[in-house]
Each structure stands twice: as structure tokens, then as C-alpha cells.
């Protein structure tokens, strides 16, 4: 993922003064600068575009063919009725994430409808200007998943598969400060491979810690602040947040992906979805 178009729809040029209680007080240009700053660590090139005209947005989408790797689009009011924009996105088949400053699912009934979402990887909204950041990250995750699938075609054993996946995950997201995979052995989780500082917890009884809880409870666990969760088994004073994703094979949990970050509250639903998709790839090849 090298070049991403960030497309803003109608009336977003009025951000900062338009219904600030809903859309915030930041104007569009400062929002664009914020998006560029917060995603700079990914080494991508962002192109920003805004129009109040449906045709101009469609032409921008058409022009992206062969020149852009992904699209983050806030269609604004066009979200709810522009079949033409929807068809343009479907026609160019560029990975796209739909974003919104507000949570449209909690607004007026007509705003809850999106005719765009079915041709997008996912819809992200309700996080203000951070919705765009999460949209970019979702595209980067989608690209990483494609790389994982492609590189695993040449892998013939579990050992190499798990090492390759940890390497790709750790290299893709700078916020993944510690990236590892644990495997279930009897009543314990045993650390298989990792990137980051050495962990004192190479064997964790199932049911103990956040890692053990994810297996015992059969679900992904996101901890925004590990210091506020009494289940956390301290590994590093730098760790601030964590996500643990079980890996299933034939309906049985055979391990888990464990990610720690030195940043507070960085794991959101798009991280969950991405890592659960990675876990599915592992399980399918197990």
C-alpha cells in the first residue's frame, strides 16, 4: 500500500463551522494535515480531494485506476443515495474504506442507510477525524493480509508459516511493539515466536493473564489500558495496551496472536477484524 486517495464529499469544505456539535471544530485543511501527520510512520503517499459535486467525485474515482492502491472516502450525504458513486467504486475495484466523522448508525433514520458500504472493505465512523486514520490503517491491514496469503503459498510447514506471519505483522504496524504467537500445549500457552523485548511469560496457564483469558473465554480481548486491568501479567513497563486473538482450527483453539503496544488505547475494531482474518488464514492452513 503506497498511494491512498482520501476523498471528502459534499459540505465537508465547511467543516469547522458546520454543526460543530456533530462534526467538530476542525476545518478540512487542518484535518488533512492531521491525517498526513498521524499516518506518516507508514511511509505512504496521501492525495486529498474534496468536491460538492457527484460527477467530480466519480471522475476522481475513475482516475484512481492504475495510479492509486487504496481509497478512503467520506461520501457525506452521497452515502445515503448515490448509486453512481457506489457503481464507480465497484467498477474500479480499488480497495476502499468508507469513513464518517460521526456515527451514522446513531443518527437520523435516513443517515443510517449506506448504499456505498457493500462495495467497501468496511465502514468506520464515530471517531471524528481519527476515523480517517483508522480507515488508512484498515487499508494497510488489507494489503498486509494479501501479502500474507501470497507468501504463504510457498510455505510448506507450520513453523515457517508462524514465523513469516509474525514478521509481516510486526513490520507492517509500528504500533505493534511486541508481536508474538502462543500455541496451546495441554493446559498451557507456550510462546512460539515473537518480535520485541524478551518476555518472562513463555508459558502461561490457560485462564491466567489476558492471554489465558482469551483462550478460556473463546474470544478476542482488547485492553485499552493494561494498567487498569487486573488480569494483565506484566511483561514490560512500556506496555500500555494489548490485543489477543484466538486461532481456531476445526473449531478448536490451537493458539493465539498476541500484540502489545507502548501506546494507550490503539487497538480498535479494524485491528480486531484484521487480526481475526490473519488468524483464520493460520487455522485454514493448520
N, C-alpha and C positions, 0 to 999 in steps of 0.2 A: 504494500500500500504506500504509494509515493505521492500521488496528487489527489487531492479531495476538493470537490466543489462544495461550497457552503452557500446554499440558495435560500434567500429570505423572500417571502411572499408579500402580498399587499398590506399596506398600512404599517409595516414594520419600520419604515423610514421615519415614522412618528414616535418611535419608542423614546421614552424619557418624559414625554408629555402626554402620551396617550394612556388613559386609565392606569396610572402608576400603581394603584392599589392592586391591580391584577398583573400587570406586565413589568412592574419595577420602574426604577427611576433612571436606569442607564440608557443612554442613546445608542443608536445602532453602531456607529463607528467605534465607540469605546467597547461595545460588546465584541465586535470583530477583533479588536486589539487584544481583548481578554482571551478569546478563543485561541488566537495565534500564540500568545504567551504561555498559556496552560498546556498547549499541545506541542510546544517547541521540542520537548525532550524526545518526541517520537521521530524527529527528522523528516517530517512530511512537508509537502508544499500545499498551502491552502489558497484557494481562489474564492473570493467573496463576490456575491452578486445579489442585488435586490431589485425587484420590479413590482409595480402595481398592476401590471398587465399580464394576463394569462398567456397570450401569444409569445411575449418576450421570454417568459419562464420556459415555455415549451421549446423555443428555439435554443435557449441556453442548454436545456437537457439534450437536445439533438446534437449540439456542438460538442458535447462531452464525449461522444462516441470516439473511441480510439485515442483520446487525449487525457482522460480522467480515470482514475482507478476506483473512485467511490464518490457518492453524493450524500451530503447531509442536507435535508430540505425541511424548512418550516413553511409549509404551503399557506399558513394563516387561514383566511376564510375559504380559500380554494380547497382546503382539506375536505370540506363537507359536501362539495358538489362538482368539482372539476374532474369529470371523466377524461377530459382531454389531457390534463397533466398526468393522471393515472396511466393513460394509454401511452404517453410519451415515455414514462419511466419503464413501463413493461416492454416497450419497443427497443429501447437502447440496452436493456438488460445489464445495467451497471449496478453493482451492489449499493443499495440506498437505505438510509435510516431516516425515518420521519421523526422530527422533534418539535416540541412545543414548549414555550416558556411556562405556561400554566398547565394544570392537569385537566385536560378537556373532558375526562370521564366524570369530573365533579362539577361541571358547568351546565349551561342550559342544554336541554334535550337535543337541540339541533347540532350543538357543538360536540356531542358525544359520538357523532357519526363521522367516520373517516372513510372516504372512497379511495384513499391513497394506500392505506396500511397493508392491503393484501398483496401489493407488489413491492413492499419494503421488507427488509430483514426483520425490523422491529420498530415499534413506536416508543419513544421516550419523551415524557413530559412531566411538568410539575416541579422542575428543579431550577427554574429561572434560566439564566444564561449558562448554567452548568449543564443544562440539557444538551447543548451543543457539544460540550466537552465529552459527555457520555456517548453522544452519537458518533463522534470521531473514534472513541475507544472501541465502540461496538464494531465499526468498520475494520479497525486494526485487528480485533479479535477474529472477525470473519476471515480476514486474509491469513492470519496465523493458523486457523483451523484448516484452511485449504492447503497450506504448506505442510501441516502435519499429515493430512490424508495423502498428499503426494509423496512425501518422503517415506511414509510407512509402507508404500508399495514395494520398496526394495529391502524391507526388513523381514528377517526370517525367524526371529526368536523374541521372546518376551523381554529379555534383559536389554537388548539393543533398543527395542521399542520404548521402554520406560525411560531409558537414558535420553533418547532422542527427544521425547516429549518434554521432559523437564528442561532440557537445553533450550528448546524453542520457546517454551513459556517464559523462562527467565530472561531470555534475550529480547522478547517482544515488549514486555511491560516493565519499565523502570520502577514502577511502584511495587512490583513483586520482589521484595528484598530478600525473601527466603522462599525457595520453591522446592518442594520435595514430594515424593510419593512413598506412602507407607503401604505395606501388604499385610493382610490378615494371616497370622500363623497361630492356629488354635484359638486361645483366648487373648491373644496379644496382637498389637500392631507393631510391625518391625520396619524400621526405616530402610528403604531400598536404595534410593539415591537422591541427591539434593544439590542445590546451588545456594550459597550463602554461608553464614557463620556456622561452624560445627554445633550440633545440637546435643545437649546432655540426655535428651529423651529419644534414644534409639529404639527402645522397646516401651510400649505404652499399653497397659491393660485395657481391654475394651470396657468402656463405661467411665474411664478416668480421663480428665482433661477435656478440652474441646475436641481433640481428635477422637478420643474414645467415645465421646458423647455422640458424634456424628454417626458412628457405626451402630452404637446401641439404639439410637433413635431413628435410624434409617433415613436420614435427611441431611441436606446441605445446611451448614450452620455458618452464618455471617456474624462476626463480633466486631462492632464498630470501635469499641474501646476495650482492649483486653484487661486493662487495669480495673475495669468496672464489672468484670465477670469472674466470679469466684471459681469457675471451672478451669480457668487458664493455668497451665503448667508453665511457669516462667522459663523462657529459653534465653532471651536477650532483653536487656533494659531498653533497647532501642525499639523493640516491637510495640506497635500501637494498635494494630487491627489484624484480623485474621479471617480467612475463609477456608472451610474444609468441605470437600465434595466427595461423597462416596462413589466408588467404582463398582458397578454391578456386572456380573457375568452369569447368565442363566438364572437371573433373579436373586442370586446370592451376592453379598458384598465381599469382594476379594481384596479390596484396598481402598485408598483414598488419595486425592490430591490435596495437599496442604500448602497454603500460601500465607506468609506473614508480610506485613508492610510496616515500615517505620513512620507511616502517615496515618493519622486518625481517620476513621470512617471513609475509607476509599473504595470499599467493595460494595457495589450496587447490583441491581438486578441484572444488568447486562453482563457483569462479571460472572454472576451465578449461571446465566444461560450459556455463556461461552465455555466455562469450565465444565459444566454438565455435558455439553456437546463433546468436549475432549474426552471426558470420562466414558461416554457412550462409544467413542472410537476404540478406546482401550478394551472395553468389555466385549465389543464385537469381534475383536481380534484375539481374545484371550484363549 
